[in-house]
């Protein structure tokens, strides 16, 4: 397992989604410097699935927010 900057992966996927539908005004709120350990390919697949679902669920609105952050308990 390797450490990955999860924020960077998420930002790349968010940018691709926004470029595919530039008419949508989605505000991406992605916390910087989120680091995770794991398989890079699997983590990317998980994030692509999560963000694609969020993108689809917000498709009925022109302006929306999608957020990725971390909560410390």
mmJSON file of the N, C-alpha and C atoms, coordinates in Angstrom:
{"data_MODEL":{"atom_site":{
"group_PDB":["ATOM","ATOM","ATOM","ATOM","ATOM","ATOM","ATOM","ATOM","ATOM","ATOM","ATOM","ATOM","ATOM","ATOM","ATOM","ATOM","ATOM","ATOM","ATOM","ATOM","ATOM","ATOM","ATOM","ATOM","ATOM","ATOM","ATOM","ATOM","ATOM","ATOM","ATOM","ATOM","ATOM","ATOM","ATOM","ATOM","ATOM","ATOM","ATOM","ATOM","ATOM","ATOM","ATOM","ATOM","ATOM","ATOM","ATOM","ATOM","ATOM","ATOM","ATOM","ATOM","ATOM","ATOM","ATOM","ATOM","ATOM","ATOM","ATOM","ATOM","ATOM","ATOM","ATOM","ATOM","ATOM","ATOM","ATOM","ATOM","ATOM","ATOM","ATOM","ATOM","ATOM","ATOM","ATOM","ATOM","ATOM","ATOM","ATOM","ATOM","ATOM","ATOM","ATOM","ATOM","ATOM","ATOM","ATOM","ATOM","ATOM","ATOM","ATOM","ATOM","ATOM","ATOM","ATOM","ATOM","ATOM","ATOM","ATOM","ATOM","ATOM","ATOM","ATOM","ATOM","ATOM","ATOM","ATOM","ATOM","ATOM","ATOM","ATOM","ATOM","ATOM","ATOM","ATOM","ATOM","ATOM","ATOM","ATOM","ATOM","ATOM","ATOM","ATOM","ATOM","ATOM","ATOM","ATOM","ATOM","ATOM","ATOM","ATOM","ATOM","ATOM","ATOM","ATOM","ATOM","ATOM","ATOM","ATOM","ATOM","ATOM","ATOM","ATOM","ATOM","ATOM","ATOM","ATOM","ATOM","ATOM","ATOM","ATOM","ATOM","ATOM","ATOM","ATOM","ATOM","ATOM","ATOM","ATOM","ATOM","ATOM","ATOM","ATOM","ATOM","ATOM","ATOM","ATOM","ATOM","ATOM","ATOM","ATOM","ATOM","ATOM","ATOM","ATOM","ATOM","ATOM","ATOM","ATOM","ATOM","ATOM","ATOM","ATOM","ATOM","ATOM","ATOM","ATOM","ATOM","ATOM","ATOM","ATOM","ATOM","ATOM","ATOM","ATOM","ATOM","ATOM","ATOM","ATOM","ATOM","ATOM","ATOM","ATOM","ATOM","ATOM","ATOM","ATOM","ATOM","ATOM","ATOM","ATOM","ATOM","ATOM","ATOM","ATOM","ATOM","ATOM","ATOM","ATOM"],
"id":[1,2,3,4,5,6,7,8,9,10,11,12,13,14,15,16,17,18,19,20,21,22,23,24,25,26,27,28,29,30,31,32,33,34,35,36,37,38,39,40,41,42,43,44,45,46,47,48,49,50,51,52,53,54,55,56,57,58,59,60,61,62,63,64,65,66,67,68,69,70,71,72,73,74,75,76,77,78,79,80,81,82,83,84,85,86,87,88,89,90,91,92,93,94,95,96,97,98,99,100,101,102,103,104,105,106,107,108,109,110,111,112,113,114,115,116,117,118,119,120,121,122,123,124,125,126,127,128,129,130,131,132,133,134,135,136,137,138,139,140,141,142,143,144,145,146,147,148,149,150,151,152,153,154,155,156,157,158,159,160,161,162,163,164,165,166,167,168,169,170,171,172,173,174,175,176,177,178,179,180,181,182,183,184,185,186,187,188,189,190,191,192,193,194,195,196,197,198,199,200,201,202,203,204,205,206,207,208,209,210,211,212,213,214,215,216,217,218,219],
"type_symbol":["N","C","C","N","C","C","N","C","C","N","C","C","N","C","C","N","C","C","N","C","C","N","C","C","N","C","C","N","C","C","N","C","C","N","C","C","N","C","C","N","C","C","N","C","C","N","C","C","N","C","C","N","C","C","N","C","C","N","C","C","N","C","C","N","C","C","N","C","C","N","C","C","N","C","C","N","C","C","N","C","C","N","C","C","N","C","C","N","C","C","N","C","C","N","C","C","N","C","C","N","C","C","N","C","C","N","C","C","N","C","C","N","C","C","N","C","C","N","C","C","N","C","C","N","C","C","N","C","C","N","C","C","N","C","C","N","C","C","N","C","C","N","C","C","N","C","C","N","C","C","N","C","C","N","C","C","N","C","C","N","C","C","N","C","C","N","C","C","N","C","C","N","C","C","N","C","C","N","C","C","N","C","C","N","C","C","N","C","C","N","C","C","N","C","C","N","C","C","N","C","C","N","C","C","N","C","C","N","C","C","N","C","C","N","C","C","N","C","C"],
"label_atom_id":["N","CA","C","N","CA","C","N","CA","C","N","CA","C","N","CA","C","N","CA","C","N","CA","C","N","CA","C","N","CA","C","N","CA","C","N","CA","C","N","CA","C","N","CA","C","N","CA","C","N","CA","C","N","CA","C","N","CA","C","N","CA","C","N","CA","C","N","CA","C","N","CA","C","N","CA","C","N","CA","C","N","CA","C","N","CA","C","N","CA","C","N","CA","C","N","CA","C","N","CA","C","N","CA","C","N","CA","C","N","CA","C","N","CA","C","N","CA","C","N","CA","C","N","CA","C","N","CA","C","N","CA","C","N","CA","C","N","CA","C","N","CA","C","N","CA","C","N","CA","C","N","CA","C","N","CA","C","N","CA","C","N","CA","C","N","CA","C","N","CA","C","N","CA","C","N","CA","C","N","CA","C","N","CA","C","N","CA","C","N","CA","C","N","CA","C","N","CA","C","N","CA","C","N","CA","C","N","CA","C","N","CA","C","N","CA","C","N","CA","C","N","CA","C","N","CA","C","N","CA","C","N","CA","C","N","CA","C","N","CA","C","N","CA","C","N","CA","C","N","CA","C","N","CA","C"],
"label_alt_id":[null,null,null,null,null,null,null,null,null,null,null,null,null,null,null,null,null,null,null,null,null,null,null,null,null,null,null,null,null,null,null,null,null,null,null,null,null,null,null,null,null,null,null,null,null,null,null,null,null,null,null,null,null,null,null,null,null,null,null,null,null,null,null,null,null,null,null,null,null,null,null,null,null,null,null,null,null,null,null,null,null,null,null,null,null,null,null,null,null,null,null,null,null,null,null,null,null,null,null,null,null,null,null,null,null,null,null,null,null,null,null,null,null,null,null,null,null,null,null,null,null,null,null,null,null,null,null,null,null,null,null,null,null,null,null,null,null,null,null,null,null,null,null,null,null,null,null,null,null,null,null,null,null,null,null,null,null,null,null,null,null,null,null,null,null,null,null,null,null,null,null,null,null,null,null,null,null,null,null,null,null,null,null,null,null,null,null,null,null,null,null,null,null,null,null,null,null,null,null,null,null,null,null,null,null,null,null,null,null,null,null,null,null,null,null,null,null,null,null],
"label_comp_id":["UNK","UNK","UNK","UNK","UNK","UNK","UNK","UNK","UNK","UNK","UNK","UNK","UNK","UNK","UNK","UNK","UNK","UNK","UNK","UNK","UNK","UNK","UNK","UNK","UNK","UNK","UNK","UNK","UNK","UNK","UNK","UNK","UNK","UNK","UNK","UNK","UNK","UNK","UNK","UNK","UNK","UNK","UNK","UNK","UNK","UNK","UNK","UNK","UNK","UNK","UNK","UNK","UNK","UNK","UNK","UNK","UNK","UNK","UNK","UNK","UNK","UNK","UNK","UNK","UNK","UNK","UNK","UNK","UNK","UNK","UNK","UNK","UNK","UNK","UNK","UNK","UNK","UNK","UNK","UNK","UNK","UNK","UNK","UNK","UNK","UNK","UNK","UNK","UNK","UNK","UNK","UNK","UNK","UNK","UNK","UNK","UNK","UNK","UNK","UNK","UNK","UNK","UNK","UNK","UNK","UNK","UNK","UNK","UNK","UNK","UNK","UNK","UNK","UNK","UNK","UNK","UNK","UNK","UNK","UNK","UNK","UNK","UNK","UNK","UNK","UNK","UNK","UNK","UNK","UNK","UNK","UNK","UNK","UNK","UNK","UNK","UNK","UNK","UNK","UNK","UNK","UNK","UNK","UNK","UNK","UNK","UNK","UNK","UNK","UNK","UNK","UNK","UNK","UNK","UNK","UNK","UNK","UNK","UNK","UNK","UNK","UNK","UNK","UNK","UNK","UNK","UNK","UNK","UNK","UNK","UNK","UNK","UNK","UNK","UNK","UNK","UNK","UNK","UNK","UNK","UNK","UNK","UNK","UNK","UNK","UNK","UNK","UNK","UNK","UNK","UNK","UNK","UNK","UNK","UNK","UNK","UNK","UNK","UNK","UNK","UNK","UNK","UNK","UNK","UNK","UNK","UNK","UNK","UNK","UNK","UNK","UNK","UNK","UNK","UNK","UNK","UNK","UNK","UNK"],
"label_asym_id":["A","A","A","A","A","A","A","A","A","A","A","A","A","A","A","A","A","A","A","A","A","A","A","A","A","A","A","A","A","A","A","A","A","A","A","A","A","A","A","A","A","A","A","A","A","A","A","A","A","A","A","A","A","A","A","A","A","A","A","A","A","A","A","A","A","A","A","A","A","A","A","A","A","A","A","A","A","A","A","A","A","A","A","A","A","A","A","A","A","A","A","A","A","A","A","A","A","A","A","A","A","A","A","A","A","A","A","A","A","A","A","A","A","A","A","A","A","A","A","A","A","A","A","A","A","A","A","A","A","A","A","A","A","A","A","A","A","A","A","A","A","A","A","A","A","A","A","A","A","A","A","A","A","A","A","A","A","A","A","A","A","A","A","A","A","A","A","A","A","A","A","A","A","A","A","A","A","A","A","A","A","A","A","A","A","A","A","A","A","A","A","A","A","A","A","A","A","A","A","A","A","A","A","A","A","A","A","A","A","A","A","A","A","A","A","A","A","A","A"],
"label_entity_id":["1","1","1","1","1","1","1","1","1","1","1","1","1","1","1","1","1","1","1","1","1","1","1","1","1","1","1","1","1","1","1","1","1","1","1","1","1","1","1","1","1","1","1","1","1","1","1","1","1","1","1","1","1","1","1","1","1","1","1","1","1","1","1","1","1","1","1","1","1","1","1","1","1","1","1","1","1","1","1","1","1","1","1","1","1","1","1","1","1","1","1","1","1","1","1","1","1","1","1","1","1","1","1","1","1","1","1","1","1","1","1","1","1","1","1","1","1","1","1","1","1","1","1","1","1","1","1","1","1","1","1","1","1","1","1","1","1","1","1","1","1","1","1","1","1","1","1","1","1","1","1","1","1","1","1","1","1","1","1","1","1","1","1","1","1","1","1","1","1","1","1","1","1","1","1","1","1","1","1","1","1","1","1","1","1","1","1","1","1","1","1","1","1","1","1","1","1","1","1","1","1","1","1","1","1","1","1","1","1","1","1","1","1","1","1","1","1","1","1"],
"label_seq_id":[1,1,1,2,2,2,3,3,3,4,4,4,5,5,5,6,6,6,7,7,7,8,8,8,9,9,9,10,10,10,11,11,11,12,12,12,13,13,13,14,14,14,15,15,15,16,16,16,17,17,17,18,18,18,19,19,19,20,20,20,21,21,21,22,22,22,23,23,23,24,24,24,25,25,25,26,26,26,27,27,27,28,28,28,29,29,29,30,30,30,31,31,31,32,32,32,33,33,33,34,34,34,35,35,35,36,36,36,37,37,37,38,38,38,39,39,39,40,40,40,41,41,41,42,42,42,43,43,43,44,44,44,45,45,45,46,46,46,47,47,47,48,48,48,49,49,49,50,50,50,51,51,51,52,52,52,53,53,53,54,54,54,55,55,55,56,56,56,57,57,57,58,58,58,59,59,59,60,60,60,61,61,61,62,62,62,63,63,63,64,64,64,65,65,65,66,66,66,67,67,67,68,68,68,69,69,69,70,70,70,71,71,71,72,72,72,73,73,73],
"pdbx_PDB_ins_code":[null,null,null,null,null,null,null,null,null,null,null,null,null,null,null,null,null,null,null,null,null,null,null,null,null,null,null,null,null,null,null,null,null,null,null,null,null,null,null,null,null,null,null,null,null,null,null,null,null,null,null,null,null,null,null,null,null,null,null,null,null,null,null,null,null,null,null,null,null,null,null,null,null,null,null,null,null,null,null,null,null,null,null,null,null,null,null,null,null,null,null,null,null,null,null,null,null,null,null,null,null,null,null,null,null,null,null,null,null,null,null,null,null,null,null,null,null,null,null,null,null,null,null,null,null,null,null,null,null,null,null,null,null,null,null,null,null,null,null,null,null,null,null,null,null,null,null,null,null,null,null,null,null,null,null,null,null,null,null,null,null,null,null,null,null,null,null,null,null,null,null,null,null,null,null,null,null,null,null,null,null,null,null,null,null,null,null,null,null,null,null,null,null,null,null,null,null,null,null,null,null,null,null,null,null,null,null,null,null,null,null,null,null,null,null,null,null,null,null],
"Cartn_x":[0.834,0.0,0.877,0.392,1.131,0.243,0.869,0.113,-0.167,-1.402,-1.825,-2.419,-2.217,-2.891,-4.281,-5.232,-6.596,-7.272,-6.919,-7.5,-7.174,-5.958,-5.547,-6.32,-6.491,-7.27,-8.702,-9.278,-10.653,-10.792,-9.828,-9.859,-9.809,-8.995,-8.908,-10.255,-10.899,-12.187,-13.24,-13.251,-14.207,-14.025,-12.788,-12.507,-13.026,-12.837,-13.337,-14.855,-15.53,-16.989,-17.457,-16.809,-17.19,-16.917,-15.829,-15.507,-16.48,-17.002,-17.961,-19.317,-19.665,-20.931,-20.677,-20.05,-19.664,-20.847,-22.041,-23.21,-23.661,-23.244,-23.61,-22.687,-23.257,-22.496,-22.352,-21.55,-21.339,-20.128,-20.328,-19.231,-18.613,-17.36,-16.642,-15.924,-16.191,-15.527,-14.71,-13.442,-12.566,-11.473,-11.472,-10.456,-9.069,-8.139,-6.775,-6.021,-5.044,-4.091,-4.694,-5.773,-6.289,-5.388,-4.838,-3.91,-4.485,-4.457,-4.95,-3.899,-4.014,-3.153,-4.009,-3.499,-4.239,-3.791,-4.506,-4.24,-4.722,-3.838,-4.163,-5.292,-5.258,-6.294,-7.657,-7.697,-8.976,-9.551,-8.679,-9.163,-9.699,-9.066,-9.568,-10.934,-11.106,-12.397,-13.485,-13.174,-14.139,-14.535,-13.54,-13.832,-14.599,-14.263,-15.011,-16.472,-16.723,-18.105,-18.853,-18.217,-18.868,-19.178,-18.198,-18.412,-19.398,-19.365,-20.36,-21.769,-21.928,-23.241,-23.673,-22.776,-23.097,-23.453,-22.721,-22.964,-24.362,-24.725,-26.042,-27.155,-26.954,-27.986,-28.233,-27.256,-27.408,-27.764,-28.048,-28.261,-29.54,-30.491,-31.736,-31.606,-30.494,-30.268,-29.126,-29.255,-28.199,-27.032,-27.344,-26.303,-26.342,-25.216,-25.171,-23.766,-23.64,-22.344,-22.119,-20.886,-20.462,-19.204,-19.206,-18.128,-17.451,-16.138,-15.336,-14.495,-14.697,-13.923,-13.684,-13.028,-12.693,-13.12,-13.676,-14.074,-13.247,-12.604,-11.822,-12.673,-12.8,-13.594,-12.71],
"Cartn_y":[-1.183,0.0,1.244,2.255,3.506,4.643,5.731,6.922,7.761,8.233,9.031,10.35,11.365,12.631,12.513,12.15,11.866,13.106,14.263,15.515,15.715,15.384,15.573,14.642,13.394,12.443,12.937,13.381,13.873,15.099,15.992,17.206,16.866,15.888,15.469,14.946,14.114,13.537,14.632,15.547,16.659,17.524,17.768,18.579,17.893,16.583,15.839,15.929,15.765,15.846,17.231,18.252,19.63,19.942,19.429,19.67,18.958,17.808,17.067,17.767,18.549,19.291,20.717,21.545,22.886,23.807,23.462,24.301,24.179,23.136,22.966,23.79,24.443,25.303,24.612,23.567,22.829,23.412,23.725,24.221,23.016,22.758,21.649,22.167,21.562,21.915,20.705,20.699,19.559,20.017,19.412,19.758,19.441,20.365,20.107,19.164,18.527,17.729,16.5,15.937,14.677,13.554,12.798,11.724,10.405,9.391,8.059,7.023,5.86,4.732,3.667,3.096,2.03,1.836,1.005,0.716,1.894,2.506,3.716,3.486,2.381,2.113,1.901,1.142,0.88,2.138,2.946,4.191,5.153,5.179,6.027,5.546,4.242,3.683,4.036,3.891,4.238,5.707,6.571,8.009,8.363,7.733,7.977,7.593,6.45,6.017,6.979,7.39,8.316,9.667,10.217,11.529,11.448,10.351,10.184,10.115,9.424,9.376,10.749,11.476,12.83,13.723,13.58,14.37,14.079,12.795,12.402,12.905,12.798,13.212,14.717,15.481,16.935,17.432,16.517,16.9,17.694,17.652,18.385,19.864,20.229,21.624,22.191,23.429,24.074,24.454,24.902,25.323,24.415,23.811,22.858,22.785,22.192,21.989,20.499,20.068,18.72,18.88,18.237,18.473,17.171,17.229,16.143,16.756,16.272,16.785,15.658,15.991,15.014,15.569,14.687,15.082,14.274,14.942,14.277,14.158,12.96,12.724,12.485],
"Cartn_z":[0.0,0.0,0.0,-0.683,-0.744,-0.255,0.135,0.536,-0.695,-0.807,-1.95,-1.483,-2.282,-2.01,-2.625,-1.786,-2.221,-2.802,-2.281,-2.783,-4.261,-4.659,-6.054,-6.981,-6.571,-7.372,-7.521,-6.421,-6.427,-7.315,-7.245,-8.064,-9.55,-9.93,-11.332,-11.837,-11.034,-11.423,-11.509,-10.547,-10.551,-11.791,-12.158,-13.341,-14.606,-14.712,-15.867,-15.963,-14.837,-14.834,-15.264,-14.741,-15.085,-16.552,-17.086,-18.496,-19.429,-18.995,-19.819,-19.913,-18.901,-18.892,-18.401,-19.23,-18.783,-18.459,-18.92,-18.632,-17.179,-16.502,-15.094,-14.213,-13.236,-12.33,-10.971,-10.926,-9.683,-8.966,-7.705,-6.88,-6.164,-6.444,-5.821,-4.586,-3.445,-2.19,-1.756,-2.118,-1.846,-0.881,0.299,1.296,0.751,0.897,0.408,1.35,0.821,1.598,2.287,1.732,2.273,1.77,2.684,2.325,2.822,1.96,2.313,1.928,2.513,2.161,1.503,0.418,-0.24,-1.671,-2.37,-3.768,-4.619,-5.371,-6.135,-7.132,-7.85,-8.861,-8.217,-7.127,-6.469,-5.832,-5.225,-4.62,-5.679,-6.833,-7.916,-8.389,-8.518,-8.936,-7.921,-6.647,-5.597,-5.7,-5.858,-5.925,-7.186,-8.318,-9.552,-9.378,-8.746,-8.52,-7.6,-6.512,-5.576,-6.229,-6.943,-7.559,-8.73,-9.484,-10.549,-9.975,-8.851,-8.201,-7.717,-7.099,-6.638,-7.822,-8.909,-10.123,-10.667,-10.723,-11.228,-10.314,-9.002,-8.051,-8.057,-8.496,-8.546,-9.95,-10.863,-12.266,-12.509,-11.596,-11.795,-11.456,-10.855,-10.48,-11.303,-11.7,-12.475,-11.568,-10.357,-9.418,-8.197,-7.863,-6.759,-6.186,-4.99,-4.34,-4.137,-4.347,-4.005,-3.163,-1.998,-1.035,-0.614,-0.486,0.084,1.19,2.394,3.512,4.519,5.582,6.622,7.967,8.781,10.13,11.111,12.034,13.06,14.311,14.817,16.03,17.217],
"occupancy":[1.0,1.0,1.0,1.0,1.0,1.0,1.0,1.0,1.0,1.0,1.0,1.0,1.0,1.0,1.0,1.0,1.0,1.0,1.0,1.0,1.0,1.0,1.0,1.0,1.0,1.0,1.0,1.0,1.0,1.0,1.0,1.0,1.0,1.0,1.0,1.0,1.0,1.0,1.0,1.0,1.0,1.0,1.0,1.0,1.0,1.0,1.0,1.0,1.0,1.0,1.0,1.0,1.0,1.0,1.0,1.0,1.0,1.0,1.0,1.0,1.0,1.0,1.0,1.0,1.0,1.0,1.0,1.0,1.0,1.0,1.0,1.0,1.0,1.0,1.0,1.0,1.0,1.0,1.0,1.0,1.0,1.0,1.0,1.0,1.0,1.0,1.0,1.0,1.0,1.0,1.0,1.0,1.0,1.0,1.0,1.0,1.0,1.0,1.0,1.0,1.0,1.0,1.0,1.0,1.0,1.0,1.0,1.0,1.0,1.0,1.0,1.0,1.0,1.0,1.0,1.0,1.0,1.0,1.0,1.0,1.0,1.0,1.0,1.0,1.0,1.0,1.0,1.0,1.0,1.0,1.0,1.0,1.0,1.0,1.0,1.0,1.0,1.0,1.0,1.0,1.0,1.0,1.0,1.0,1.0,1.0,1.0,1.0,1.0,1.0,1.0,1.0,1.0,1.0,1.0,1.0,1.0,1.0,1.0,1.0,1.0,1.0,1.0,1.0,1.0,1.0,1.0,1.0,1.0,1.0,1.0,1.0,1.0,1.0,1.0,1.0,1.0,1.0,1.0,1.0,1.0,1.0,1.0,1.0,1.0,1.0,1.0,1.0,1.0,1.0,1.0,1.0,1.0,1.0,1.0,1.0,1.0,1.0,1.0,1.0,1.0,1.0,1.0,1.0,1.0,1.0,1.0,1.0,1.0,1.0,1.0,1.0,1.0,1.0,1.0,1.0,1.0,1.0,1.0],
"B_iso_or_equiv":[0.0,0.0,0.0,0.0,0.0,0.0,0.0,0.0,0.0,0.0,0.0,0.0,0.0,0.0,0.0,0.0,0.0,0.0,0.0,0.0,0.0,0.0,0.0,0.0,0.0,0.0,0.0,0.0,0.0,0.0,0.0,0.0,0.0,0.0,0.0,0.0,0.0,0.0,0.0,0.0,0.0,0.0,0.0,0.0,0.0,0.0,0.0,0.0,0.0,0.0,0.0,0.0,0.0,0.0,0.0,0.0,0.0,0.0,0.0,0.0,0.0,0.0,0.0,0.0,0.0,0.0,0.0,0.0,0.0,0.0,0.0,0.0,0.0,0.0,0.0,0.0,0.0,0.0,0.0,0.0,0.0,0.0,0.0,0.0,0.0,0.0,0.0,0.0,0.0,0.0,0.0,0.0,0.0,0.0,0.0,0.0,0.0,0.0,0.0,0.0,0.0,0.0,0.0,0.0,0.0,0.0,0.0,0.0,0.0,0.0,0.0,0.0,0.0,0.0,0.0,0.0,0.0,0.0,0.0,0.0,0.0,0.0,0.0,0.0,0.0,0.0,0.0,0.0,0.0,0.0,0.0,0.0,0.0,0.0,0.0,0.0,0.0,0.0,0.0,0.0,0.0,0.0,0.0,0.0,0.0,0.0,0.0,0.0,0.0,0.0,0.0,0.0,0.0,0.0,0.0,0.0,0.0,0.0,0.0,0.0,0.0,0.0,0.0,0.0,0.0,0.0,0.0,0.0,0.0,0.0,0.0,0.0,0.0,0.0,0.0,0.0,0.0,0.0,0.0,0.0,0.0,0.0,0.0,0.0,0.0,0.0,0.0,0.0,0.0,0.0,0.0,0.0,0.0,0.0,0.0,0.0,0.0,0.0,0.0,0.0,0.0,0.0,0.0,0.0,0.0,0.0,0.0,0.0,0.0,0.0,0.0,0.0,0.0,0.0,0.0,0.0,0.0,0.0,0.0],
"pdbx_formal_charge":[null,null,null,null,null,null,null,null,null,null,null,null,null,null,null,null,null,null,null,null,null,null,null,null,null,null,null,null,null,null,null,null,null,null,null,null,null,null,null,null,null,null,null,null,null,null,null,null,null,null,null,null,null,null,null,null,null,null,null,null,null,null,null,null,null,null,null,null,null,null,null,null,null,null,null,null,null,null,null,null,null,null,null,null,null,null,null,null,null,null,null,null,null,null,null,null,null,null,null,null,null,null,null,null,null,null,null,null,null,null,null,null,null,null,null,null,null,null,null,null,null,null,null,null,null,null,null,null,null,null,null,null,null,null,null,null,null,null,null,null,null,null,null,null,null,null,null,null,null,null,null,null,null,null,null,null,null,null,null,null,null,null,null,null,null,null,null,null,null,null,null,null,null,null,null,null,null,null,null,null,null,null,null,null,null,null,null,null,null,null,null,null,null,null,null,null,null,null,null,null,null,null,null,null,null,null,null,null,null,null,null,null,null,null,null,null,null,null,null],
"auth_seq_id":[1,1,1,2,2,2,3,3,3,4,4,4,5,5,5,6,6,6,7,7,7,8,8,8,9,9,9,10,10,10,11,11,11,12,12,12,13,13,13,14,14,14,15,15,15,16,16,16,17,17,17,18,18,18,19,19,19,20,20,20,21,21,21,22,22,22,23,23,23,24,24,24,25,25,25,26,26,26,27,27,27,28,28,28,29,29,29,30,30,30,31,31,31,32,32,32,33,33,33,34,34,34,35,35,35,36,36,36,37,37,37,38,38,38,39,39,39,40,40,40,41,41,41,42,42,42,43,43,43,44,44,44,45,45,45,46,46,46,47,47,47,48,48,48,49,49,49,50,50,50,51,51,51,52,52,52,53,53,53,54,54,54,55,55,55,56,56,56,57,57,57,58,58,58,59,59,59,60,60,60,61,61,61,62,62,62,63,63,63,64,64,64,65,65,65,66,66,66,67,67,67,68,68,68,69,69,69,70,70,70,71,71,71,72,72,72,73,73,73],
"auth_comp_id":["UNK","UNK","UNK","UNK","UNK","UNK","UNK","UNK","UNK","UNK","UNK","UNK","UNK","UNK","UNK","UNK","UNK","UNK","UNK","UNK","UNK","UNK","UNK","UNK","UNK","UNK","UNK","UNK","UNK","UNK","UNK","UNK","UNK","UNK","UNK","UNK","UNK","UNK","UNK","UNK","UNK","UNK","UNK","UNK","UNK","UNK","UNK","UNK","UNK","UNK","UNK","UNK","UNK","UNK","UNK","UNK","UNK","UNK","UNK","UNK","UNK","UNK","UNK","UNK","UNK","UNK","UNK","UNK","UNK","UNK","UNK","UNK","UNK","UNK","UNK","UNK","UNK","UNK","UNK","UNK","UNK","UNK","UNK","UNK","UNK","UNK","UNK","UNK","UNK","UNK","UNK","UNK","UNK","UNK","UNK","UNK","UNK","UNK","UNK","UNK","UNK","UNK","UNK","UNK","UNK","UNK","UNK","UNK","UNK","UNK","UNK","UNK","UNK","UNK","UNK","UNK","UNK","UNK","UNK","UNK","UNK","UNK","UNK","UNK","UNK","UNK","UNK","UNK","UNK","UNK","UNK","UNK","UNK","UNK","UNK","UNK","UNK","UNK","UNK","UNK","UNK","UNK","UNK","UNK","UNK","UNK","UNK","UNK","UNK","UNK","UNK","UNK","UNK","UNK","UNK","UNK","UNK","UNK","UNK","UNK","UNK","UNK","UNK","UNK","UNK","UNK","UNK","UNK","UNK","UNK","UNK","UNK","UNK","UNK","UNK","UNK","UNK","UNK","UNK","UNK","UNK","UNK","UNK","UNK","UNK","UNK","UNK","UNK","UNK","UNK","UNK","UNK","UNK","UNK","UNK","UNK","UNK","UNK","UNK","UNK","UNK","UNK","UNK","UNK","UNK","UNK","UNK","UNK","UNK","UNK","UNK","UNK","UNK","UNK","UNK","UNK","UNK","UNK","UNK"],
"auth_asym_id":["A","A","A","A","A","A","A","A","A","A","A","A","A","A","A","A","A","A","A","A","A","A","A","A","A","A","A","A","A","A","A","A","A","A","A","A","A","A","A","A","A","A","A","A","A","A","A","A","A","A","A","A","A","A","A","A","A","A","A","A","A","A","A","A","A","A","A","A","A","A","A","A","A","A","A","A","A","A","A","A","A","A","A","A","A","A","A","A","A","A","A","A","A","A","A","A","A","A","A","A","A","A","A","A","A","A","A","A","A","A","A","A","A","A","A","A","A","A","A","A","A","A","A","A","A","A","A","A","A","A","A","A","A","A","A","A","A","A","A","A","A","A","A","A","A","A","A","A","A","A","A","A","A","A","A","A","A","A","A","A","A","A","A","A","A","A","A","A","A","A","A","A","A","A","A","A","A","A","A","A","A","A","A","A","A","A","A","A","A","A","A","A","A","A","A","A","A","A","A","A","A","A","A","A","A","A","A","A","A","A","A","A","A","A","A","A","A","A","A"],
"auth_atom_id":["N","CA","C","N","CA","C","N","CA","C","N","CA","C","N","CA","C","N","CA","C","N","CA","C","N","CA","C","N","CA","C","N","CA","C","N","CA","C","N","CA","C","N","CA","C","N","CA","C","N","CA","C","N","CA","C","N","CA","C","N","CA","C","N","CA","C","N","CA","C","N","CA","C","N","CA","C","N","CA","C","N","CA","C","N","CA","C","N","CA","C","N","CA","C","N","CA","C","N","CA","C","N","CA","C","N","CA","C","N","CA","C","N","CA","C","N","CA","C","N","CA","C","N","CA","C","N","CA","C","N","CA","C","N","CA","C","N","CA","C","N","CA","C","N","CA","C","N","CA","C","N","CA","C","N","CA","C","N","CA","C","N","CA","C","N","CA","C","N","CA","C","N","CA","C","N","CA","C","N","CA","C","N","CA","C","N","CA","C","N","CA","C","N","CA","C","N","CA","C","N","CA","C","N","CA","C","N","CA","C","N","CA","C","N","CA","C","N","CA","C","N","CA","C","N","CA","C","N","CA","C","N","CA","C","N","CA","C","N","CA","C","N","CA","C","N","CA","C","N","CA","C","N","CA","C"],
"pdbx_PDB_model_num":[1,1,1,1,1,1,1,1,1,1,1,1,1,1,1,1,1,1,1,1,1,1,1,1,1,1,1,1,1,1,1,1,1,1,1,1,1,1,1,1,1,1,1,1,1,1,1,1,1,1,1,1,1,1,1,1,1,1,1,1,1,1,1,1,1,1,1,1,1,1,1,1,1,1,1,1,1,1,1,1,1,1,1,1,1,1,1,1,1,1,1,1,1,1,1,1,1,1,1,1,1,1,1,1,1,1,1,1,1,1,1,1,1,1,1,1,1,1,1,1,1,1,1,1,1,1,1,1,1,1,1,1,1,1,1,1,1,1,1,1,1,1,1,1,1,1,1,1,1,1,1,1,1,1,1,1,1,1,1,1,1,1,1,1,1,1,1,1,1,1,1,1,1,1,1,1,1,1,1,1,1,1,1,1,1,1,1,1,1,1,1,1,1,1,1,1,1,1,1,1,1,1,1,1,1,1,1,1,1,1,1,1,1,1,1,1,1,1,1]
}}}
